[in-house]
């Protein structure tokens, strides 16, 4: 179980690091635009990411 959690964290770090590695200017612009959004928009974005991640994790767990 712990190996799976560490693998998941490692993969998240790899995916998150691709943006600034491959397109630093575009990544900076995206972060700048996100910082200007109001709290409700950020909550919706966060909620969508949580739901999408949960669905993907469930699909991988059940192996549909």
C-alpha positions as CSV (number, residue, x, y, z in Angstrom):
1,X,0.0,0.0,0.0
2,X,2.7,2.4,0.9
3,X,4.6,1.7,-2.3
4,X,1.5,2.6,-4.3
5,X,1.0,5.9,-2.5
6,X,4.7,6.8,-3.0
7,X,4.4,5.8,-6.7
8,X,1.3,8.0,-7.1
9,X,3.1,11.0,-5.4
10,X,6.1,10.5,-7.7
11,X,3.9,10.4,-10.8
12,X,2.1,13.6,-9.7
13,X,5.4,15.3,-9.2
14,X,6.6,14.2,-12.7
15,X,3.4,15.5,-14.4
16,X,3.4,18.7,-12.4
17,X,7.0,19.4,-13.3
18,X,6.5,19.0,-17.0
19,X,4.8,22.4,-17.4
20,X,7.7,24.6,-16.0
21,X,10.3,22.3,-17.6
22,X,8.9,22.4,-21.2
23,X,7.1,25.7,-21.3
24,X,8.2,28.0,-18.5
25,X,6.8,31.2,-20.0
26,X,3.4,29.6,-20.7
27,X,3.3,28.1,-17.2
28,X,4.1,31.4,-15.7
29,X,1.3,33.1,-17.6
30,X,-1.1,30.3,-16.5
31,X,-0.2,30.7,-12.9
32,X,-0.5,34.5,-13.2
33,X,-4.0,34.2,-14.7
34,X,-5.1,31.7,-12.0
35,X,-3.9,34.0,-9.3
36,X,-6.3,36.7,-10.6
37,X,-9.4,34.5,-10.5
38,X,-11.9,34.8,-7.6
39,X,-12.2,32.2,-5.0
40,X,-15.4,30.6,-6.5
41,X,-13.7,29.9,-9.8
42,X,-10.7,28.4,-8.1
43,X,-13.0,26.2,-6.0
44,X,-14.7,24.9,-9.1
45,X,-11.4,24.2,-10.8
46,X,-10.2,22.4,-7.7
47,X,-13.5,20.4,-7.4
48,X,-13.3,19.3,-11.1
49,X,-9.7,18.2,-10.5
50,X,-10.6,16.2,-7.4
51,X,-13.6,14.5,-9.2
52,X,-11.5,13.7,-12.3
53,X,-8.7,12.3,-10.2
54,X,-11.1,10.3,-8.1
55,X,-12.7,8.8,-11.3
56,X,-9.3,7.9,-12.7
57,X,-8.1,6.4,-9.5
58,X,-11.3,4.3,-9.2
59,X,-11.1,3.1,-12.8
60,X,-7.5,2.1,-12.2
61,X,-8.4,0.3,-8.9
62,X,-11.3,-1.6,-10.5
63,X,-9.5,-1.9,-13.8
64,X,-12.6,-1.3,-16.0
